[in-house]
Amino acid sequence: MSGQDLQHAGTDREINVDQENENLLTEIEQLCSRTNRSVENILLIGKVGAGKSSLINTIGKAFSGKYISRAEAGKGSSSSKTKTLGRFESVGVAEDDIIDGRRRVKVILPRLPTVYDFPGLEDTDDKRLQELLELVLGGYIPPGKSLGALKQLQKEYRLGSLKESIFTDSRQEWKITTILFVHSCREPAPKKLIACLHEVLTKADPKSAQLLYSGNVHVVMTKYDLVKRQHEYDSENSETITEDDYMAIEKEIVQLFSIDGNRNDHLTRWTSYSDSINPECHNPAIEHCALKFIKLIMTPGTAPDVDMVPVLTIKSKIDMAIRAWYRNNSCMSTQIIFMVIVFCLLPFFTYLLNKGNGKTSV
């Protein structure tokens, strides 16, 4: 095949992907018009440098047609550029951002998901981070708050003071519906951080025995353009990894999140517009991934809503307390029961004895 033929083939592929993207926008429009739908709240968490900010900016371009750096992306820094709990309504797109070719997006703009950006983390698992995650997932912390300042309050006062004294009221519009764990495909799996998130997500209400935080978890493996065989992204970055190395990291991530059985629904291989991929250029493959991902997040699940019905009533509490006391004092309980029986039967035996003595005397 000649160079000209290759060029035509590439152009045809782009046209096909562009058409698929238009179809995805139509499907997203339909999802936005669902009755009884609440706007999804997506929380991005991950290690420093995972690419959360670039992910937000890339989603923005997929909808608006123009790249605008709403979220400040770092450039190889070991410290997070994000310092506060960021909040991006309508996936970070404003009406003025939308180009003429994307006018249809203006209609659905207020109905697109809201993205929350948690500052970059280290691979750590501690109770202070768990408290912060609980507050964010539950809709207690207002957007824009400095996570560094909140950590300082945790140090000055005791653990739990944020929940008990400061952030005591939850807002429904802040509650997280989807947790997006963002991880760079060049980094080993952050086992401690995943364990920390798992600890929070498995906490249950003691009265109803139901999970406190019901948000779905989705994993995004960023910088997928660095995997050597991925040529369609035209990355200029030379820091590539082999496909075998990537698959080893993905496999470990999948195991840690226990999503091996439904990997396609809970994991996305992601490429963002970045320094190595010019954000000013049109790349339908990148935008296809972004639109497909948002469609997936907006698609309603099959699990029914569950009411928080208490499993512990006053009657059941009394019954369980009696049984627990009996188990812990089984020997003493047997003696007490025997004494109660004897005490109850003593009048009867006394009556019989007196009755027998009366007959003898007659």
Summary of the structure (lengths in Angstrom):
residues: 362
radius of gyration: 30.2
end to end distance: 130.6
largest distance: 133.0
contacts: 1012
relative contact order: 0.12
helix: 52%
strand: 10%
